[in-house]
Amino acid sequence: MAQMNLLHAINNALDLAMEKNDKVLCFGEDVGHFGGVFRSTSGLQDKYGKERCFNTPLTEQGIIGFANGLAAQGSVPIAEIQFADYIFPAFDQIVNETAKFRYRSGNEFNVGSLVIRTPYGGGIAGGLYHSQSPEAYFTGTPGIKVVVPRNPHQAKGLLLASINDDNPVVFFEPKRLYRASIGEVPEEAYEIELGKAEVVSAGSDVTLLGWGAQMEYIEKASDMAKEIGISCEVVDLRTLLPWDVETIAQSVTKTGRLIISHEAPLTGGFAGEISATISEKCFLHLESPISRVCGLDTPYPLIQEKEYIADHLKIFEAIKASVNF
């Protein structure tokens, strides 16, 4: 085991993947010698050469189009979009090409080896163009997987699983935690199963569900609730597409209550899909309405960032309201 922050865990996973398979390539804007804007690919070009870790032009659509072509001919491309806010120029390539490649060819061709890495979310005073959480845009797209880790151990295991999965994966990394989240991580390669949620801590009164950086706030709110005698079951969804309906339904059947929290705006956020599904599955077990604690329906603000964030205090208030309904 080694102490790693989330960035180190990502870098270590990429290093192990490139060492194991010479078909693995890392590329994106400034990812070569510079190591990317967050230094997540530092040292990889020096170790594996410019043919396997290299810079691309500043064109997100071109990056993913190029990655689709590489994956289609047998390479294992790991494409970086510098900020999730800039994934939108590549949206057509991802949802109309990456996601449909296998289906439209009758499985004659596929781009299942492709992983798209991108840092998402707020907390770094990045304002409206460097703080968005666009994961829900991709969850309505059959043919891809959507994964969001919450800490270094999860990041390494989920990224290696994504690289080895036979489906294309969009891998959102919580940039607020890149250097802030530190933990024990095995130095060897390991995988964490995609499509499987994790019950982080068991409880009996209310289920708290989230993913990525939001898990830190959820766990703080759970600790606050414990001080007033409310037992929370904390669940990390980890994979949003496909998402683990069974684990969430089992938890809500036990607790009778569900609070979903994510950084993205409330309207159109993935919490709405979860809420609808769990309402169908667990209707007769619910003791109170399913609650969503999310970002606001506004562009991501700069100086009002603290007011915008769905933090532990907002989640704590939702917990009390749910239990006292």
Secondary structure, DSSP 8 states (H G I E B T S, - for coil): -EEEEHHHHHHHHHHHHHHH-TTEEEEETT-STT--TT-TTTTHHHHH-TTTEEE--S-HHHHHHHHHHHHHTT-EEEEE-SSGGG-GGGHHIIIIIITTHHHHTTTSS--TT-EEEEEE--SSS-GGGS----HHHHHT-TT-EEE---SHHHHHHHHHHHHHSSS-EEEEEEGGGTTT-EEEE-SS-----TT--EEEE--SSEEEEE-TTHHHHHHHHHHHHHHTT--EEEEE--EEES--HHHHHHHHHHHS-EEEEEEEESTT-HHHHHHHHHHHHHGGG-SS--EEEEE-SS---STTHHHHS--HHHHHHHHHHHHT-
